[in-house]
Each structure stands twice: as C-alpha cells, then as structure tokens.
C-alpha cells in the first residue's frame, strides 16, 4: 500500500548502464488497494460496535448482531493485512532496482517514517482524546489529576500505523539482504552490472500447497510463544500472532514481482482459490463452534493447529481469487477510481480519528450494533476520502502520501 505504485524502468542499482522498458501501470492492483482500504475502515468500525475491545472507542454489542460483526472481523483479519504486505512486497524490488540502496532507504524513511511520525505526534492525540477525558474524570473523582503527557506516554503505540512501522522494518531488512547479495549478483551479471532478466513463469500448484502448509505450521509454532490476543506495548502490534503471515506474504510479493506470478495466474487458479477458501471455512466452522476458552488462540492445542491451517488456507485462497478477479474484471479506472486510489494511503493514515469522532457523535443513539455499524460506515467512508483529499492538498503532502 505504501509502496511505489508506478512501475518504471528497472535497473540493477546505481551501477546499471541501461534502463528496461516501463511496463504499464497495474490498475487492478490500485483497485485492490482501494478495496483493502475500505476493508480497513469497515474492520475498525465493526470492532467499534462488536464484542472485540481492540479500538480507541468501543460500544460493546448488546444484541445478537454484534456476533455478525465479530465474524466479519475474523474473516477479514485472516487475510487483509497479509494482502497489504504482499502488495507492498511486490513493489519493493522495482523501487530498490531503480534507486539503489541508499536512495531506496531514504525514500522508505520519507514515505513511511514521516506518516508514522505525523500519526504519533499530530493524529494520535485527536484519536485518544475520549479515552483521556474519561480517565481524567475518573482520577478527578478520587481527587487526583492525570496530566495528558503522562497518559500519552503510558498509552504509547502506533495505532493502525503499526502496519507502516512493520513495513519499514521489512524494507530495511530487504535492503540489507540486497546489499549483501549485490556483489554476487553483479559478478554473475557481468561487467555491465545489469541484473539478469527472468522471464515470467507460472506459479505451480504444488508450490502454493507447500507454501500454505509451511505457513500453517509456522503460525501454529509461533503461537506457542505469541498466542492470539497478545499485545506488544510501545510497538503497538495488535495482532503479533499473525507475524508469520505478514512476513511470508511480504516475501511472497517480492518473488511474485520477480517471476510475474500475478500476470500468469489462470482464471482456473482464481476459481480454485475461492473454492478452497469456502471448503476450508465449512470444515473449520464446527471447530469454532465447539472450541472452549482460548483453545483457538495457541498454546499448542489441536484447535489452534486447525485455526492456523484455516487462516493460512483461507488467506491464500482469497488472495488468489481476488487477484484474478480484479485482474480480469476490474483492470480499469475512471476518474472516481483514480481519485480513490491516489488518496487510499492518506485514508489509512487519518481514518482512526474520523471513526472515533463519529463514534462519540452517535453515542446517544440506541440501536442494534449492526445498524450503528452500517450508519457510521456509510458516513465514515466518504468523510475519510474527503479529509484525505484535504490533507494531500497541503504543500508537499502528496510527495509523501
């Protein structure tokens, strides 16, 4: 999402002597980013009115419709942030090839570090004002005071910008790996210094199966140490139990770019992806319904193994299905889609205070959880894009966002 979305001439590094032709812009990937950004807003709106207290402002559901929101969050969480990391990984090699190591690192610091600091220093205080006001009132009732700076430090985290935080780490690691292998690459490429061009090759079904099984096993083992519901303070990672998926999908995106996998996927692969995701979900439902306590979260239980297998299978299946669907059906843009695409990252940056503000604005309204979700989501989406447009209209803001 935060990567360069224009594929330009690719070079092996600053030593390259010739540029490769500029491929066409991948409009379906831009449209995927729009859809995933919408899911981010809907996801946090669902958390606001469901039964998962993992947001700045929440109204726990008092009716059965809250369970529907929780189910939506579960399905969404299984794949959408991993997909974001995969898209970011896809555009990382081209950026590095074009710029070289140091300019690439500076560019990542600018495009990721500045928005992260902007959220921490400017946007986060707006987002947490309600929580601070309630806590200050509680302290005042006991005759004590709570300065905001203490609350700010003790509640420090990156909020939804944890994605940018982790992506910056992945970008640095990628640059280090590339620099380490640069000498061997140049030696194999010859004195001209050009990286060898790899012809696109189809993604083999066996490779997909092996990747899915490996991811499921890695997730299961990881959750011995980091079970579901874990939270890393200061870093602010809300779902560290998904880190194997995030890291592997980023790497998968890098390989997808090098081998041209998205362009080589067949329509059959997309249909199979949807079918596998559906079958895996139907097989998983009895385990979800009968599981007790935190058996699905980790700790080496057999239910957590099934959970990791479902998440991995569902994520891979949905990513395959969505990639083919958008490539075949949504590979074009008009003025509206182009506008939404340009401002998607800014929406990700500013959506938190928008949702919190709307939550407080409709605090008085007594309605089913699903109804309040629908109302706030319908208002939040256009409002987020309108504010994102205003933010990107600030001087030089569009160079970062």
Secondary structure, 3 states (H helix, E strand, C coil): CCCCCCCCCCCCCCCCCCCCCCCCCCHHHHHHHHHHHHHHHHHHHHHHHCCCCCCCCCCCCCCCHHHHHHHHHHHHHCCHHHHHHHHHHHHHHHHHHHHCHHHHHHHHHHHHHHHHHHHHHHHHHHHCHHHHHHHHHHHHHCCCCCCHHHHHHHCCCCHHHHHHHHHHHHHHHHHHHHHHHHHHHHHHHCCCCCCCCCCCCCCCHHHHHHHHHHHHHHHHHHHHHCCCCCCECCCCECCHHHHHHHHHHHHHHHHHHHHCHHHHCCHHHHHHHHHHHHHHHHHHHHHHHHCCCCCCCCCCCHHHHHHHHHHHHHHHHHHHHHHHHHHHHCCCCCHHHHHHHHCHHHHHHHHHHHHHHHHHHCCCCCCCHHHHHHHHHHHHHHHHHHHHHHHHCCCCHHHCC
